[in-house]
Amino acid sequence: MKMFLISDNVDTLTGMRLGGVEGLVVHERQELKEALNQVLQDPSYGILLMTEKLSGQFPDVVEDLRFHRSLPLLVEIPDRHGTGRKPDFITDYVREAIGIQL
């Protein structure tokens, strides 16, 4: 299985290409939909990487993919500016999921 990156910046794509990962840079909703269609039509892609910033800009498109497709696995990655999450986001996630204070 191959990986594919959909990014909102060239730097992330350049770094991933050095590791052998193909990808595209998109900025608009229609570009994102076209890139997703390209990936979904090729069954050899098992993992779809997407920058957190891009997935945050178009959450409806990303949620549709998450809820209606089992492959490729969608993994959100931080870009060169880092993650937009709080430092204790895992603790908050567990607290919300099971209701236990850690």
C-alpha positions as CSV (number, residue, x, y, z in Angstrom):
1,M,0.0,0.0,0.0
2,K,1.1,3.5,-0.8
3,M,0.7,6.8,0.9
4,F,-0.5,10.1,-0.6
5,L,-0.3,13.6,0.9
6,I,-2.7,16.4,0.4
7,S,-1.2,19.5,1.8
8,D,-1.9,23.2,1.9
9,N,1.8,24.2,1.7
10,V,4.8,23.3,-0.5
11,D,7.2,22.7,2.3
12,T,5.3,19.8,3.7
13,L,5.0,18.2,0.3
14,T,8.7,18.7,-0.4
15,G,9.6,17.0,2.8
16,M,7.3,14.0,2.2
17,R,8.6,13.7,-1.4
18,L,12.1,13.2,0.0
19,G,10.6,10.2,1.9
20,G,9.0,8.9,-1.3
21,V,5.5,10.0,-0.7
22,E,3.5,11.4,-3.6
23,G,1.2,14.3,-3.1
24,L,-0.5,17.5,-4.1
25,V,-0.8,21.1,-2.8
26,V,-4.4,22.4,-2.7
27,H,-5.9,25.6,-1.4
28,E,-9.6,25.6,-2.5
29,R,-12.5,23.3,-1.8
30,Q,-12.8,22.1,-5.4
31,E,-9.1,21.3,-5.6
32,L,-9.4,19.2,-2.5
33,K,-12.4,17.3,-3.8
34,E,-10.5,16.6,-7.1
35,A,-7.4,15.4,-5.2
36,L,-9.6,13.1,-3.0
37,N,-11.2,11.7,-6.1
38,Q,-7.8,11.0,-7.6
39,V,-6.7,9.1,-4.4
40,L,-10.0,7.2,-4.0
41,Q,-9.9,5.9,-7.6
42,D,-6.5,4.3,-7.0
43,P,-6.9,1.2,-4.7
44,S,-3.1,1.1,-4.2
45,Y,-3.3,4.0,-1.8
46,G,-3.8,2.7,1.8
47,I,-3.0,5.9,3.7
48,L,-4.0,9.4,3.0
49,L,-2.0,12.1,4.8
50,M,-3.5,15.5,5.1
51,T,-2.3,18.6,7.0
52,E,-4.3,19.6,10.0
53,K,-4.8,23.1,8.8
54,L,-6.3,21.9,5.5
55,S,-8.6,19.4,7.1
56,G,-9.7,22.2,9.5
57,Q,-10.6,24.5,6.6
58,F,-12.9,22.0,5.0
59,P,-14.2,19.8,7.8
60,D,-17.4,18.7,5.9
61,V,-15.3,17.2,3.1
62,V,-13.0,15.4,5.6
63,E,-15.9,14.1,7.7
64,D,-17.6,12.7,4.6
65,L,-14.4,10.7,3.8
66,R,-14.1,9.5,7.4
67,F,-17.7,8.3,7.7
68,H,-18.2,6.7,4.3
69,R,-14.8,5.2,3.4
70,S,-12.7,2.6,5.3
71,L,-9.8,3.0,2.9
72,P,-7.6,4.9,2.6
73,L,-6.9,5.6,6.2
74,L,-7.0,9.3,6.8
75,V,-4.2,10.6,9.0
76,E,-4.0,14.3,9.9
77,I,-0.4,15.6,10.3
78,P,1.0,18.9,11.5
79,D,2.7,21.1,9.0
80,R,6.0,23.0,9.5
81,H,4.3,25.4,11.9
82,G,3.4,22.6,14.3
83,T,0.1,21.3,15.5
84,G,-2.9,23.5,16.3
85,R,-3.8,21.3,19.2
86,K,-3.5,22.1,22.9
87,P,-0.5,20.4,24.6
88,D,-2.9,18.2,26.7
89,F,-5.3,17.3,23.9
90,I,-4.9,13.5,24.5
91,T,-5.9,13.9,28.2
92,D,-9.0,16.0,27.2
93,Y,-9.9,13.4,24.6
94,V,-9.8,10.5,27.1
95,R,-11.7,12.6,29.7
96,E,-14.4,13.3,27.2
97,A,-14.5,9.7,25.9
98,I,-14.7,7.9,29.2
99,G,-15.5,10.6,31.7
100,I,-12.6,10.0,34.0
101,Q,-10.4,12.8,35.4
102,L,-6.7,11.9,34.8
